[in-house]
Amino acid sequence: MHGLLIWIARIAGIAGVLLCAVAFGARAANTWQVGGYPIGALLQAGVAGMLLACLAYLAYLAERPRA
């Protein structure tokens, strides 16, 4: 279970950061849509991914055995 939580945190965090970077790059290029999606939706999805990563890591920290 602990390994699964860590992998969820890693994958969601990387995906979130990449989506935010794409949204930022599109906005810097003065583009309002990427692949038919508005950049606001991409930014929200990126923030949601990073939030999921934080919550998964927090669950890992709460569930790990004490030394």
Residue pairs with C-beta under 8 A, 6 or more apart in sequence:
1 63
2 60
2 63
2 64
5 56
5 57
5 59
5 60
5 63
6 56
6 57
6 60
8 52
8 53
8 56
9 52
9 53
9 54
9 56
9 57
9 60
10 53
12 49
12 50
12 52
12 53
12 56
13 49
13 50
13 53
13 54
15 46
15 49
16 45
16 46
16 47
16 48
16 49
16 50
16 51
16 52
16 53
17 46
17 49
17 50
18 46
19 42
19 43
19 45
19 46
19 49
20 42
20 43
20 46
20 47
20 50
21 46
22 34
22 42
22 46
23 34
23 39
23 40
23 42
23 43
23 46
24 43
26 32
26 33
26 34
26 39
26 42
27 39
31 39
32 38
32 39
33 39
34 42
